[in-house]
Amino acid sequence: MVIKVFLASSSGSTAIKKKQQDVVGFLEALKVDYAQLDIACNEENRMWMRQNVPEDKKPANGIPLPPQIFNEEGYCGDYDTFFDAKEDNSVYAFLGLPPPPGSKAQAEEEEQEEEDLQSEEEEELRQLEEQDDEGSEEEEEADVQEEEEEDLEETQEEEAE
């Protein structure tokens, strides 16, 4: 899986340049395998990026600005969603990548999986207890019915004598 970062190498906007540098620098710091695709010098890259950003993620004018981030063909987000993921310490999830072994993100993911597993086990145990309770009620009802039948038989025997 290769992360694709669509950039503009000759942007006149310092804000866009800063955002692009922030994304690339952070990916490099995390040692994430990524490819920079220039939309300023390559019309094919520009068209692909514009066509593959989901409609609901495009700005009002319909033209998404760089940086735009993809995992292969899957859209991850723009700078703002990347920044939010960075702040939430969830960049790997944002990128659709597993966290590296021994990382804090991996430890948190394993902890979450363990909590989920524990919740599932607790739910199964609760369901089993409910089934046992239902079985106990049915047994009690059967015992009561059996006692009533015995009492009826005794009464009929006494009347016959």
Secondary structure, DSSP 8 states (H G I E B T S, - for coil): --EEEEE-TT-S-HHHHHHHHHHHHHHHHTT--EEEEESSS-HHHHHHHHHHS-GGGS-TTS---S-EEEETTEEEEEHHHHHHHHHTT-HHHHHT----TT-HHHHHHHHHHHHHHHHHHHHHHHHHHHHHHHHHHHHHHHHHHHHHHHHHHHHHHHHH-
